[in-house]
């Protein structure tokens, strides 16, 4: 401690002076952080009960998953107001990825059904691992790995996926750092296959943060795999990676060779959509007239669409038919 010119008032210690000398690396700690969706939009009177409920839900779900040790031996725990964060032994990280995330999803679904009068709680979860001070000091746990855990929690992909999914089905959206994914999932230590995860660029609005990360949704719903949510590049990269894995497995004899065929998109008298379309798509190709129930109805070539309809389509995709649309059926 630096000597203070004023008696009884010690000055803060000097900073660490990085890059000047070698020193012992702090122990590796896994970091778990959770955040409640739309917390700030709730009435002020609900904030304290929600904060308390989030902590209780994390504890209960860990114990249900058989991970009492993670909770009882957690390091540098802290409330973030709308969430909770703590460190734990990284040896248990595979079990936090699975089954805990799935157990948390089930518990939140149960909470929604049984907690009459209580606001439903949906959580974002981030997982990371790295060296962090852990000596019992009040300022333990501070470092880049913890900062990155919070950035991942606030990143666009995990926020967008939880917002776009069905609130009655998807209660948990998790994001893993690339280090966590490579060590735990890709390494085969967790009970989830890598194909359960979606690679995304994790960015945070207003922050200089851009990292490779991995989304995991225990109970998918809504528009999870949508180009408007994850972006064309994410979808294309994910599909390319899957194709490369198939090729690698086929070459090594670990799996069947992927079937490749030529696809011809055809829509006689109609239109093939492959991409994003804005506006109406009214197609009128009257080639013949048929009497059905007394009404004269033209044969419309756009009544069926052949080929690929991948992408997001906005507007009218059908045909505009005027008059009575009674349909005669053969019995």
Residue pairs with C-beta under 8 A, 6 or more apart in sequence:
1 10
1 11
1 13
2 10
2 11
2 12
2 13
2 14
3 10
3 11
4 10
4 11
25 131
26 131
26 132
26 133
26 134
26 143
27 131
27 132
27 134
28 90
28 129
28 130
28 131
28 132
29 75
29 87
29 88
29 89
29 90
29 129
29 130
29 131
29 132
29 134
29 141
29 145
30 87
30 88
30 89
30 90
30 92
30 93
30 96
30 127
30 128
30 129
30 180
31 85
31 86
31 87
31 126
31 127
31 128
31 129
31 130
31 132
31 141
31 145
31 146
31 149
32 85
32 86
32 87
32 88
32 96
32 125
32 126
32 127
32 149
33 80
33 83
33 84
33 85
33 125
33 126
33 149
33 150
33 152
33 153
34 54
34 58
34 83
34 84
34 85
34 123
34 124
34 125
34 126
34 153
35 80
35 82
35 83
35 123
35 124
35 153
35 154
36 50
36 54
36 82
36 83
36 121
36 122
36 123
37 121
37 122
37 123
37 124
37 162
37 163
39 47
39 50
39 81
39 82
39 83
40 82
42 50
42 119
46 119
47 81
47 82
49 118
50 82
50 119
50 121
51 79
51 81
51 82
53 111
53 118
53 121
54 82
54 83
54 84
54 121
54 123
55 79
55 84
57 104
57 107
57 108
57 111
57 121
57 123
58 71
58 84
58 104
59 71
60 107
61 100
61 103
61 104
61 107
62 68
62 70
62 71
62 100
63 71
64 103
64 107
65 95
65 99
65 100
65 103
66 95
67 92
67 95
67 96
67 100
69 89
69 92
70 88
70 89
70 92
70 95
70 96
70 100
73 88
73 89
74 86
74 87
74 88
75 86
75 87
75 88
75 134
75 140
75 141
76 86
76 87
76 132
76 134
76 140
76 141
77 84
77 85
77 86
78 84
78 85
78 86
78 141
80 150
83 123
83 153
85 146
85 149
85 150
87 132
87 134
87 141
87 146
88 96
90 129
93 127
93 129
93 180
93 183
93 184
93 190
94 184
94 189
94 190
94 191
95 190
96 127
97 127
97 176
97 180
97 184
97 185
97 190
97 191
97 192
97 216
98 190
98 191
98 192
99 191
101 125
101 172
101 174
101 216
101 218
102 218
104 123
104 125
104 171
104 172
104 218
105 170
105 171
105 172
105 218
105 219
108 120
108 121
108 122
108 123
108 171
108 172
109 171
109 219
111 118
111 120
111 121
112 120
112 121
112 168
112 171
120 167
120 171
121 171
122 162
122 167
122 170
122 171
122 172
122 173
123 171
123 172
123 173
124 153
124 158
124 159
124 162
124 172
124 173
124 174
124 175
125 153
125 172
125 173
125 174
125 175
126 149
126 150
126 152
126 153
126 158
126 174
126 175
126 176
126 177
127 149
127 174
127 175
127 176
127 177
127 180
128 145
128 146
128 148
128 149
128 152
128 176
128 177
128 179
128 180
129 145
129 177
129 179
129 180
129 183
130 143
130 144
130 145
130 148
130 179
131 143
131 145
132 140
132 141
132 142
132 143
132 145
132 146
133 139
133 140
133 141
133 142
133 143
134 140
134 141
148 177
148 209
148 211
149 177
151 202
151 204
151 207
151 209
151 211
152 158
152 175
152 176
152 177
152 202
152 211
152 213
153 175
154 204
154 207
155 175
155 200
155 202
155 203
155 204
155 209
155 213
156 202
156 203
156 204
156 205
157 175
157 200
157 201
157 202
157 213
157 215
157 230
157 234
158 173
158 174
158 175
158 202
158 215
160 229
160 230
161 173
161 215
161 217
161 224
161 229
161 230
162 170
162 173
164 222
164 223
164 224
164 226
164 229
165 173
165 217
165 220
165 221
165 222
165 223
165 224
166 221
166 222
168 221
169 219
169 221
169 222
170 217
170 219
170 220
170 221
170 222
170 224
171 219
172 217
172 218
172 219
173 215
173 217
174 215
174 216
174 217
174 218
175 200
175 202
175 213
175 214
175 215
175 216
176 184
176 185
176 197
176 213
176 214
176 216
177 211
177 213
177 214
178 211
178 212
178 213
178 214
180 214
181 194
181 197
181 213
181 214
183 189
184 190
185 192
185 194
185 197
185 214
186 194
192 216
195 242
196 216
197 214
197 215
197 216
198 214
198 215
198 216
198 225
198 230
198 234
198 238
199 212
199 213
199 214
199 234
199 237
199 238
199 241
200 212
200 213
200 214
200 215
200 230
200 234
201 210
201 211
201 212
201 213
201 233
201 234
202 209
202 210
202 211
202 212
202 213
203 209
203 210
217 224
223 229
225 235
226 312
227 235
227 276
227 311
227 312
228 312
243 258
246 255
246 258
247 258
249 255
250 256
250 257
250 258
263 308
264 307
265 272
265 274
265 306
265 307
265 308
266 272
266 306
266 307
267 302
267 304
267 305
267 306
267 307
268 301
268 306
269 283
269 285
269 287
269 301
269 302
270 283
270 285
270 301
270 302
270 304
270 305
270 306
271 281
271 283
271 302
271 305
272 305
272 306
272 307
272 308
273 281
273 305
273 308
273 309
273 311
273 313
273 317
274 307
274 308
274 309
274 310
274 311
275 310
275 311
276 311
276 312
276 313
276 314
277 311
277 313
277 314
277 315
278 314
278 315
279 314
279 315
280 315
280 316
281 302
281 315
281 316
281 317
282 316
282 319
282 320
283 300
283 301
283 302
283 319
284 298
284 300
284 302
284 319
284 320
285 300
285 301
285 302
286 298
286 299
286 300
287 298
287 299
287 301
288 298
288 299
289 296
289 297
289 298
289 299
290 296
290 297
290 298
290 299
292 326
292 327
292 328
293 324
293 326
293 327
293 328
295 323
295 324
295 326
297 321
297 323
297 325
300 319
300 321
302 318
302 319
303 319
305 317
